[in-house]
Amino acid sequence: MTERPPHRTPNRRLAALIAEAGFSNAGLARRIDQLGIEHGLDLRYDKTSVTRWLRGQQPRGTTPALIAEVFTRRLGRRLSTQDLGLDACAPVYAGLEFAATPAEAVDIVSGLWRKDSGSHAELRKIAFTPAGLVVPSRDWLIGRADERVARGEAGADGLGRVPLQGRIAVPRQRRTDPLDRGHGAKVTAGDIAALRSVGDLFRALDHAYGGGHARQALVRYLEHEAEPMLRGSYGEAAGRRLFAAAADLTRLAGWTSYDIAAHGLAQRYFVQALRLTQAAGDRAYGSYVLVTMSRQAVYLGHGREAVQLARVAQQGVGSSAPPVVQALLHAAEARGHGVLAEVRACTAALARAERALESARPGDETPYWARFFDEAQLADELAHCHRDLQQYRAASQHAERSLQLRAAGFARSRLFCRVVLATARLGLGELDQACILGAEAAHQASEMRSVRAHEYVRDFERRLEPYRDAAAVRGYRDRVAALG
């Protein structure tokens, strides 16, 4: 890698952190190279490179951010490039930081919203990293709600300040200039209610048509409406509600990004949604964000991380959470165990989820975001787990029950469950029925903007390969080909 001309001043900050971390120069270089590999980078640094940095030279490109992340992992606290005496850059880790203050959280998440404007192909190049889950989930678990989020005309907590050095600059003018100068308009109850209504609208679109259908409209709404509100003026109670609504929409932006396979971007949205829940003082919703992150980890095959995220969520809310929330958290853990083929642990987590849901009563105060977790959803979770454990009879029974109970508006969930049922029938040797179900799912997927939906179908087709010469499979292929 080409280096910048050396500075005359030795980098004493970097030297002090190397000593604190107990690294040798060669050891630090090796860890940077290993982290680079996680992001598809061939860096090939060595102890001489580190020596040059200590003498004042500045590494180029994303390397400063990688170095900061190496020290963050080693020392257990978030360190920036500035903390290391290195130049700021646009790091591969931008968006995975768990901000120290609400002000910084707004800077980070608004930077993500503004940057999220590329094609799906470009967005999918942003790397997902399992290691990037560790620090945010830990910081959420041990953290407390921010003491103050209110923001008045004087901008007491700095939410209207110029973005941090190294962040993306504020773009074109928004609704009103004062919002960017820290003297924003007062946020009303109606403003916050509008954010909530928009969330309901985009959730319905996502369930029915896939995350790619209106994802960009959601992100632009966050950029042009939610950010000015966050940089506006509000008291403590309104501020908590505002941050809660922003967390909900940011999680949804992550969920729709996940659905189009922009996994690195989705991961960053989830981390920032988690941080916003801390400003909102909403511990329970934070657990839901962690469950969302766990589901993404399951989808990507990171079962161990999925289990850990679900357990952090459980620990974070404790036993006082409503029964439906408890059921949701235990089901998420079960899915992680299922991916790992841990039969006993998966079965135990599913049993806890079933008991929790059975204990729910009509008068319970179930949060709005957990109300989807009903008998149909639990049956869906059971079906997925039994499929992963290759227990196809049970998978088939639970998938059929979920499809019977699931409302038509949850079209994508019904598609997933139909593929699970097709896979279970295939595992039971019922090839004809499996192909019929698979073709129905393929037809549904063709009408959705959901990479996950298409990937479910492709997974089923891979399972059909051993039977490719059978008449039923040839018929399946003909039906799918006719979809265009």
N, C-alpha and C positions, 0 to 999 in steps of 0.2 A: 504494500500500500504506500502511496506517495504521501510524504509528510510536509507540513508547512514549515517555512523557515523557523529555526529555533528562536524562542524568546530568551532574553538574557537572564531572567529571574528564575531560579530553580523553583519547582513546584513543591512547596513545603506541605501543602494540604494533602496532596497525593502521598507524599512520603509518610506523613503521620498516620494516614489511614492504612497504608500497607503494613506499617508496624503494628497498628491496633489489630488488624485482621490476621497477623502472623503469616503473611504471604512472603514467599521469596519472589524475586522478579520473574523467574521462570514459571513459578506456580501461578502467578497472576496472569501471565501471558497464556498459559495453558487453559485456564478457566475462561478467558475471553474467547479463545478459539472455539472451545466447546459450546459456549453460549451462541456464538456465531453460527455454528452448525445447526442449532435449533431453528435458525431463521434462514437457512439455505445460503449462508455466507462462508466463503473459504478465505479466512483471514490470515492465518499463518504468522502470527506474532511470536516473538521470542523474548528472552531476557534483555536483549539489546534494545528492542523496541521500548520496553518499560524504562530502561535507563535513559533513553532519549526523552521520554515524557517527563521523567523526574528532573531532567535538565532544563525543561521548559518548552519542549516541542509539543505541538497540539495534534493529536490524531484527528483524522478527517472523517467525514461522513457520519455513519451511525455508531462508530466505535466509542465515542464518549458516553453515549447512553448505555451501551453494553457494559462498559467498565463500571458505570454507576450501578447497574443491576447486579453485577458480580459482588460488589461490596454490600449492596442491600441484602442479598441472600446470605452473605457471610455474617454480617453484623446484626441482622434482624431489625433494622430500621431503614426507612426510605431515605436514600441519598440521591441528590441531584448532581448533574454534571458540574454545576457551580460549586457544590460542596467539595468536589475533587479538584477544583482549580482548573477545570477544563471548559472549553468553549461550549456554549449551548448549541444544540442542533435540532433537527426534526427526528427524534429517535424512533426506533422500531417499537420501543416500549411506551410511546406517548399514548396516554389513555388508560394505562394499567396502574397509574399511581393512585394511591388512596390518600386523598388530599388531607393536609393538616388542618385546614379551616374551611368554612363554607365559602369564603371568597375564592380560595384556590379551586374548590370543587366546581364552582360556576365557571371559572376560567377554563378548566380542563374540559368539562362536558360541552361548553359552547364551542370550544375549538373543534371537538369531534363533530358536532352538528354542521359546522361550516365546512369542514373538510370532506364531509360525506356527500359528494356530488358526482363521483365518477361512475363509469359503467360497472355493471355487475362483475365483469371479468377483472377489472382493476381492483374492485373492492375485495375480491376473493384472494388477492395476492397478499393482503395483510395477514401476517402470521398469527396463528393461534399457538399459545404456548402453555402447556400444563403447569409449568413452574410459575407462570404469572398468576395462578390462582391462590398461591400460598399466602403472600403478604396481605392482600386485601381481605381475605376471609379471616385471617388472624387478627388484623387490625379492627375489623368489625366486631369480632367476638369479645375482644378485651376493651374495646372503646365504649364511650358513653355518648349520649346525645350532646350535641354542641350546646354550650351554656347560653349562647345568644345568637339569634339569627335575624333579629329585627333590624331594619334598615330605614333610617329616617332621611330627611333632606340633607343632613350633614354627612351622610354616608358613614355612620359610626363604625360599621364593621368592614368597610372597604369593598363592598360587593360591586361598586361601580367603577373601580379603578381600572387603569390600563392593564391589559393582560400581562401575565408574568413574562419576563424575558425568556425567549426561546419558544414561546407559544405562537400559535398562528395569529397574525394581526387581525384586528377587527375589520371586516370587509365593508362593503358599501353601506350607505346610510340606511337605518331602519325606520320604524314608525316615526320616532321623534328623536332628534339629536340629544336632548338632555339625558335620555336613558343611558347613553354611552359615557356621559360625563359625570355620572354619579349623582345626578339630581333628578332622578326619574319620577314619573307620575305615580300617584298612589295606586296600589293594587287593591282592587275591590273584591268582595265576595263573589260578584258576578264573573270577574275575570277567572277566579279559581274554579267556579262551577263550569265555565266554558272549557277549561282544560280537562275536567273530568268527563264532560260530554264528548269531547273529541276522542278521548281514550275509548269510550264505549263504542263510538262509531268505527274507529280503526280496528278494534278487537273483532267486531262483527265481520268486517271485510276480510280480516286475516283468517278467521275460522272458515269462512265460506269460499274464499277465492285464492288464498295463499298469501304469503308474506310479500311477494313481489308485486302484488296488485297495486297497492297505494303506499308503499314504503317511503318513496321519495317525498310524497305529499306530507306524510307524517314528520319526516325530518325537517322539511322546510317550515312546517308549522312550529316546530320546536325552535328553529333558528329565529324566525321572524316574530313569533308571539311569546313563547315561553321565556326566551333569554331576556327580552326587554322587561318582562315582569320580574324576573329574578334580580335585575339591576334597577328595579324600581324602588318604591317606598312602601314599607309595611311594618306592622307591629309584630310582637312575638307570636301571638296565636295565628294571625293570618300568614306569617312567614312559615310556620310549621306546616300549615295546610298547603301552602304554595310549593314548598320543597317536596311534600308528599305527592302532590299531583305531578310535579316534574319528574320525580323518581318513577312513577307509574308509566308515564309516557316514554321515558328513557329506556326502561326495561322492555317496553313494547317495541321500541326501535331496535333494540338488541334482538328481540324474539323474531321480528320480521327479517332482520339481517341473517340470523341463524337459518331461517327457512329458505333463503336463497343461497346458502352455503358460503356466505361471507363471514366465516367463523372467527377470524381474528378481530374484525370490526365488532361483531356481536359480543365477543368476550369483553372488549373495551366498554361497550355500552352497559353491560351487566355490572362491571366493576364500578362504573360511575353511578349507576342507579343505586347500587349498594351504599355508596358514600352519601348520596342524597337522602337515603332513608335515615341516616344518622343525624343529618341536619333536621329532618322532619321529626325526629324522636319517635319513629315508628319501628320498633324492634321486630314486630311480627311481620311487617312487609319486607323487612330486610331478610328474614328467613325465607320468604317466598322468592326473593331474588336469588338467594343461594340455591334454592331448589331448581330454579331455572338454569343456573350455571351447572348444576349437577346433571340435569337432563341433557344439556349440550355435551357434557363430558361422556355420558352414556352413549350418545349418538356417535361420537368420535372414537369410541372404544377405550376410553380412559376410565375403566371401572373403579380403580382404586381412588382416584381423585373424586369421582362421583360419590362414592361412599363417604369420603371425608367431608365433602361439602354438605351432604345431607346431615351428617352427624354434628357438624358445626352449627347448622341451622337449628337442630333439635336442642343443642346445648344453649344456644343463644336465647331461645324463647322459654325454655324450661317446661315444666309439666302443667303450667297454668294456662297454656294456649287452648283455645276451643278445640273440641274433639275433631272437627273436620280438618283443622289445621294440623293437628297431630297425625291424623290419617295420611294427609298429603305428604308430610315429612317422612314418615316411615315407608310409604310407598316409593318415594324417591330413593331412599337407601336400598330398598329391595331391588330396584332396577339396576343399581350399581353392582350388587352381589350377583345378580343374574348374568350380567356381562362377564363377570369373573368366574362363572360356573360354580359359585359357592352355594351349594344346594341348601345346607342347613341354615346358614345365615340369611339367605334369601327367603326361605320359608318362614323363619322366625320374624323377619321384618314385615312380611306380608300379613302374618297373623296379628301383629301389633296394629297394622293399618286397619284390618278388618274389625278388630275389637274397638278401636277408636271410633270408627265410623258408626258402628252399631250403637255406641253410647251417646251419639249425637241426638239432641232433642229439638223439636220445632222452636222452642223458645231461646235456644242458644244464640249468642251474638256472634255469628259467623261473619268474618270480614267479607266484603264484596268480592275480593279477588280469590277467595277460596270456595265460593259457592258452586263453582263448576265441578268440584270434587264430590261427586255423588256416587250412587251405586253403579252407574254406567261407566264412570271414570275408573272406579276401583276394579271393576271387571276387566276393563282395558289394561290396567296395570298388571293384573293377574295373568292375563293372556300373554302379554309381552314377556313377563318373567318366565312363565312355563315354556314358551317357545324357546327362549334363550337357554333354558335348562334341558331342552329337547324332550319335554314332557308333553307330547303332542295331544293326547286325549284331553288333558286338563286345559291346555291352551285353546283347543277347539271349543270346549264347553263355555269357557269364560268369554271368548271372542263373540260367540253367538249371543250370549246374554248381553254383552255391551252393545252390540248392534241393535238388539231388540229395544233397549232402553234409551239409546242415545238420540237426542233431538236432531232433526234434519239440518239445522243451522250449523252444526259442527261437522261440516262436510269433510274437511281434511282429516279430522280424527276418525271419522267413519271409514275413510279410505285406508288409513293406517291399520285399523282393526280388521278390515276386510282382507288386507294382505297377510296379516298375522293368521287369520283364519285359513286363507289359502295355503299358507306355509304349513300349518298344522295338518290340514287335510292331506297335503303332499306327504308329510312325515308318516301319516297313517296309511299310506298306500292308495288313497282315493284320488287318483290322478285326474280323472275326468272332472270331478267337482272342483278340484284345486284350480284347474285351468279356466273353468267358468268364472270362478271368483276372481282369479288374477286378471282376466280380461275385463271384468267389470271395473276393477280398480284402475287398470291402465286407461280405460275410457275416462274415468273421473280425473285422473292425473292430467290427461291431455287438455282438460278445461281449466286447469289451475296454474298459477304462477308460483310454483313451489318446487324447489330442487329436492327437498326432502321427499315429497310425494313421488317424484320420478325415481328417486334413489330406492325407495321402498319397492317399487315395481321392478327395478333392475336387480335388486337383491333376490326377489322371487324368481326372476328369469335365470339368474345364475344357479339357483337351486334346481331349475328344470333341466339343466344341461345333461345330466346322466340319462334323461328320458327323451332327448331331442328327436329321436326317430319315431316316437310313439305318435299315433294318429291325433290324440288329444293335444299334444304339444304343437304339432303342425297346424292344427286348427287354431290354437291360441296365437301362433305367430301370424297367421293370415288375418285374424281379427285385429290384432294390434297394428299390423302393416296398413290396414284399411283406414286407420285413424289419421294417417298422413304424417 
